[in-house]
Amino acid sequence: MTFPASSPALPDIRRTLAVFAHPDDVDFGCAGTIAGWVDEGIEVAYLVVTRGDSGGFDDTPREEMPARREAEQRAAAAAVGVHRIDFLDGYPDGLLASGPELRRDITAAIRRFRPDRVLTSSPLRRWELLTGPSHPDHLAVGEAATCAVYPDSRNRFAFPELLAEGLEPWVVREIWYAGGPAPDHAVDVTDRVDRKIAAMRAHRSQTAQMDVTAWVHDLLGMIAGNAGLPAGRLAEAFTVLRTE
């Protein structure tokens, strides 16, 4: 199973909501692209489902990890110019499922922020790459976000309690998937790579053990080459689908 070919990106986007499972997910896959959107004047907000309590590689006490990773995500977001970051409560890292509660909470966030575009993890597993993009939490959030985009956020009869909270239906016009199979929409991020590297380095609990600069240049150079960009360019890649 794979995605269809990407649609051309909409040219009149004003707001984008990025929905991801863990602190750092958005920065590993998308920080360069998001920096570009911010530079274009697009208002970007993050919704992070967990606080990454199962992450890390050192002996930090488990009870301290959620606050540490939340602070890291806020610092990483600031590095690319994003200042609105919301975290959901009650979702344990490593045990996410695309159930009605998660769909409701993402729907509420969509109706609250009213984005033209949602950026999220691919709900499709990559059998050739079971680590990273195919983490079950990533797949669950991608599926729940997709269901929240359609039909939940635009259907006033879905989660009617949201109407009582003043959250009226909203149509998201476009969805971008990160980490999925055969992404075919490449974004040249060469001129913003320093901001991506800064964002990734902010997640010290996850990246202190790696050479972030080398990792970014190797991966994004390969993506750019696969997309036919000139030598020396760097890119992130997505699948872009219209929802209307």
N, C-alpha and C positions, 0 to 999 in steps of 0.2 A: 504494500500500500504506500502511495506517495501523494504529494500534493499535485494539483493541476499547475500549469504555468502561471506565473505571477501576473497580476494585472498591473498596468502602469500606476504608479503612486499618485494619489490625488494631489493636485497642485495648491489647494486652498485650505489646507489643514490649519486650524488655529490652536487646538488642544490635543494632547496625546496623554493617555494613561498607560503606564507600564505596570503590568501585573505579573509578579514572579513569586516563587515559593520561598526563597531564602535571601538574606542579605548576601550580596556579591553576585547573584545570578545575572542581574541586569548589567553589571559592569564587565564581567567576563565576555558576555556576548554582544553587548550593544552600546557601551559607553561612548565610543567614537561617533556613532550615528546620532546618539542623543545630544552630544555636544554640538553637532551640526544643526540639529533642529533648534536648539536653544539659540544658536547664532542667527538662525533665520527668523527668530521672533515667535516660534511656537512655544506655547506654555506646556510644560511637561510636569507630570506628577507621577509618583511611585506609589504602588500598593504592594506591600510585602506581607505574605500570608503568615510566615513564621519568623521567629527571631533567631533561627539557626542554632538552637540549643544543642543539637547533636554534632555540630561542626567543631573545627579546631584540631590542632596537632600537638599541643603542649599540655602541661599539667594544670591549666586554669581550672579551678573548681567549676563543676557543671552549673551550679546555681549562679555563677557570675557571667556565664557565657552569653545569655540573652541580652543583657544590658551592654556588654562589650560589643557584640555584633550590631546592635542597633546603632550605637555611637559610630561604629565603623561605616555603616551604610549612610548615615547622615553626612559624614565627612566625605565619603566617595561621591555622593550626589552633589555636594557643594563644588567638588572639583570640576564637574561638567556643567555647573550652572543651574542645577535642580534644587529647589528649596522646599518643595511640598512632598513629604514622605509620610505615608500612613502605614501603620502596622496593624494587622488583625490580632485579636486575642483568642486564645483557646485552641489553637491549632498546633499540635506537636510536630516538630521537625522529624521527618522520616516516616510519618504515618498518615499523610494526607490522602484524601479520597475525594473524588468529584461528586459529592453528595449535595442535597438541597441546602444545607446550612452554608456551605462554601459558595454555592451559586448565589444564594441570597446576599451574602456579604459583598461579593464582587458586584452584583447588580446594584446594591446600594451605593457603592463607590462610583460606579459609572453614572448613575442618576445624579449623584451629588456633584461630580466634577464635569459631567456632560462633554466628554471628549469626542472629537471627530474620528480619532484613530485609537485603537487599543493595540499595544505591543505586549506579547506574552510568549511563553514557551510553547514549542510545538507539542500537540497532543499525540503525535505519531511517534512510535518507538523506532529507533534506528538499530536494526539488528546487527549491523556491522560496527556499531559503536555503543555498546551497552553501558559504558560509563559516561559520566558527564551529562550530555543532553537527554539520555534515556533514564535518568534518575526517576523513580516512580513519583516523587513529589512534583517534579517538573511536568511530567505527563498529566498528573491529576490537576494541576493548576491550569495548564493549557486547555484541558477539556472543560473545566469549570468556567474559565474565562470565555471560552467559545460559546458555551450555553448561556452565559450571562449576556453576551453580545446579542445572540439570537437563540431563543426568543425572549429571554427574561426581561432585559432592560427596556425593551420597547413594548412589552405586553402589560397593560395596566391590570390585567387579571392574574398576573404572576406575582406572588408575594404581595397581596393587597395591603398588608400592614405597612408597606413602604409608603403608600399613598397617605396614610395617616401621619407619617413623619414628614410630609411635604415633598417627597421624592417622586416627582412626576416621571412618566416614561420618557425614554431618550433613545434615539437611533444612532448607534455607532456606524459610521459609513465605511470603515476600512479596518482590517485587522492584519497585523504583521506578526509572523511566527519566526522565532529564533530557535536555532538548534535542530531544525527538522531535516528530513531527508532531501537531498538535492536542492538546496536553496538556490534560486536563480536571479534574485534581485540584489546586486552588489552595490554597496555604498562606499565610495572612496573616502577614507578617513585619514589619509596621510597627514594632512595639515592639522589634525586634531589628535594625533596619536599620543602626544605628551599628556594630554588631559585624560585619555583612557588609562595610560600607565599610572598616572597619579591616583585615579579612582581605584584601580586595582591594588595599588600599594596601600591605600587606606584600609583595606581589609587585611590587616596584619595577621590576624588569627588564622587566615586562610592562605596567605601568600608569602609570609616571611621566609618560608623554606624554599622558594622558587626564584629563579631569575626572571622577573616579570618582563623586563625589556626584551630579553631574548625570546621568551615565549610569545609575546605579542607580535614581534617582528616576524618570527617564523610562521606563525599561524596566519596572520593577516596578509603576509606576503604570498603565502600559498593560495589563499582565497582570492586575492587580487589577480594572481597569475591564471587561476582557473577561470576567472571571469573575463580574461582577455585584456586586462589593464596593462599599461606599460611597465617594464621592469622598474623596480624601486617603489612602486605604489603599494599601498596597504588598504585592505577593504574588510568590511563585515558584510555578511550575506544573510538574506531573509527570504521568506515566501510572503507575498503580498496578495491579499484577497479582498475583493469588494463584498459588502454585505447587503447591498440594495439590488 
